[in-house]
Amino acid sequence: MEKKKIVLTGSTGVMGREVLKELIKILERFHIILLIRQVEKTLDVVKEYIKVKEIEIVFGDITDYESVLRCIHEADYVIHLAAIIPPQADFNPESTYKVNYEGTINVIEAVKEQEKHKKIKLIYVGSVAEYGDRLPPIHWGRVGDPIMPSIYDYYAVTKAKAERAVIESGLKYWVSFRQTGILHTGLLKGNKGGLSYHQPLKTHVEWVTARDSGRLMSKVIENEKDLPDDFWCQIYNIGGGEKYRLTSYEFLSKMYSALGLDFKKIIEPKWYALKNFHCLYFLDSDKLESYFNFRSEGFDNFLEEIKKEMKFSYKLLRLIPSKIIKEKIIKPSTLCENGTLYWIQNNLEGPIKAFWGSKEAWDKIPQWDEFCFDVCEEKIILEHGYNECKEKSELDIEDMKEAAIFRGGECLSESMIKGDLKTKLKWKCAFGHEFKASPTLVLLGGHWCPECAPSPWNYDEIAKENHFIAQVWYSNHDKNQNNFYDENFYKDILDNDKA
Ligand SMILES: [Zn+2]
């Protein structure tokens, strides 16, 4: 029997490498095709696979349609991971758009061009960043909650736009897996610039390990024959479950103590943003676990692994006085272009408003001893604006109208086939933009008007009209504000620096 073909994009990234490791275990049944950019860094990662007969490497670029098409030729499965992620994404909105959005369009089009396109299964990896800021008390969430990329988060903007394209692609088989924060042993050495400080200390994060994510992807393909048809054409949250739920504060204390350091002596609360990041605890991440049983033991086991694999030089850190670590090693990253203290020192109005609310709010951030870091026990479940008790097969035009009104708009279509969530309907948002979108995209996916979607970010105005968005936005914004955030902020900083 001929082996089925799996195409993997983004195989040299943190998650891609783990996916590949898992796929290699099922090589007797599958043939793997990797789309790889021919640059030193990626070649280094895949050199051990170049000689494996069942692995074919196509050198090319996700932004080049011809190489994507060559790769997807006769594919049975496509796992599409290729993306530019933060912090690089923050500084390169144009290439981020090209890779994350246009690259996904290339994948969709190449699948459609195949003779057997009705049999190909596309696995798109979306992101938890699509939900935007979900601090307590709205830190529990699920698929269907509003898609609200945080201000200045181009990565989230492009991942959401690409996900929309996948959902509306018309392909017979697709899924979007929204990936959460990924744990891997390289976390300690990762150079994230100032990105780590964008995440408020009270953020509640449900992590997953890169290895578990890899296992999940591989299991989808391995067990595909046993999956029910309604597994496909859905959106899922990837999360490690209860044992991987931590606040940022807990995460930092545990990670730094693994290094033998007391993080309160080397970091200040004022280096952290108060809002405008992402991550949450999932109400529905067990769904994928029930299908694939992919999760490992928990965060504490991950910590043990980190300790075991830690380089000797990291172990020496505990011998250096805290003050020196703080001033010479840690603080400089808050002062680079995407660093929180850089924004404060340069009095940058946009990020100060977005990440703290105001300069006064930043001034008032207390020292460690006055900070409260309890896990928030509240569990607010956001409304999706229609009767969710109904079976999906029973949803009809009245449900669509109700959902549209909840979003401050209107469903312009006058009829639909009951339960047909794939055919696009006509909608109008509160600002008069008319668009077509499937009920899957709007009701199940949490997407809405493509013209109102960022960038630019105009949530203050939108939330006044749209209850769906308002239930998130007003959890930490004032109803009287009228802020508008355009996309040029990082460009301005970079231009400034060059000058
Ligand atoms: Zn609109």
Residues whose N, C-alpha, C, O or C-beta is under 5 A from the ligand:
A	BS01	ZN	C429 F431 H433 C449 E451 C452
